[in-house]
């Protein structure tokens, strides 16, 4: 189904055209990435678990391809392949994406905006949120629940706490999986102090070892067992896993560290209220997270200058969208009468471009609009000329 046919089928062609026109007036060019994409970037960035949701094929040369499951990565790949790579550039898009979703249709429409190369990160973050709110307003929605977070603050906290790498990776992974991190900290603490498993002897042997020693031990054990791989994992991957577990088993997090983490994760409220709480925590706990807080405060100022109601915006330090490549500001827009399904969602992903092959980091931020969720709430209205 073509983009035009898909829009006509949903009765949103005029609204979508006006929305893209407004994004164009804001300086974002219409992108048209190919529907058939290399599968590797999606699998690398989201893990093999996403394979169950992809529609895959293989070309005659053996390359694994897929129908695009979203548009952020395809737009980013086209940008990196262009003469503009590394330069400030913005794109908007609208088209079908393909993903298995259980009882829902596997082909659905996605619109959005991506901004690459801007060094004024706080201003770009605020612009994304303003454009996202514009899309909901264009559809006749005025009662919007704005949920925001900032993974860069959590990253700065972990750096300031000077955690061992295994603990840092574990906590970062839990945050990105949108787990209840405060609850999970209690589970991890209990696991390190009391639990036992079938590999207790191996973990004890590895305690305090470096990676080279761990690799040698695991290689010897697997050679004795006559195995070279286990569950699809290489010897090196298994050694790394055992080494991480031995570190986690070697002792609990200090009580003081746990208290700081829990105090941080309890911060919530309007952005201004959260800012005051963050400043107080940093001073009281002697945490070197000032630059991340300064960036947060700068973003608040740009949000206000964009006319965003700060008092109606909710911020939480534990908010996360479950996307591993996000590095900073994150947000979701929900209908107040049905908060489970986001209408628009996005954030900052400064690390993605190097993962896609860029030789140097390139700042990036954007959002996606779920057309079926947004337009089912009521008739769309024209937005021509309403760009921020």
Secondary structure, 3 states (H helix, E strand, C coil): CCHHHHHHHHCCHHHHHHHHHHHHHCCCEECCCCCEEECHHHHHHHCHHHHHHCCEEECCCCCEEEECCCCHHHHHHHHHCCCCCCCCEEEEEEEEEECCECCECCEEEEEEEEEECCCCHHHHHHHHHHHHHHHHHHCCCCCEEEEEEEHHHHHHHHHHHCCCHHHHHHHHHHHHCCCCHHHHHHHHHHHHHHCCCCCHHHHHHHCCCCHHHHHHHHHHHHHHHCCCEECCEEHHHHHHHHHHHHHHHCCCCCHHHHHHHHHHHCCEECHHHHHHHHHHHHHHCCCCCHHHHHHHHHHHHHHHHCCCCHHHEEEECCCCCCCCCCCCEEEEEEECCECCCCCEEEEECCCHHHHCCCCCCCCEEEEEEEHHHHHCCCCCCCCCCCCC
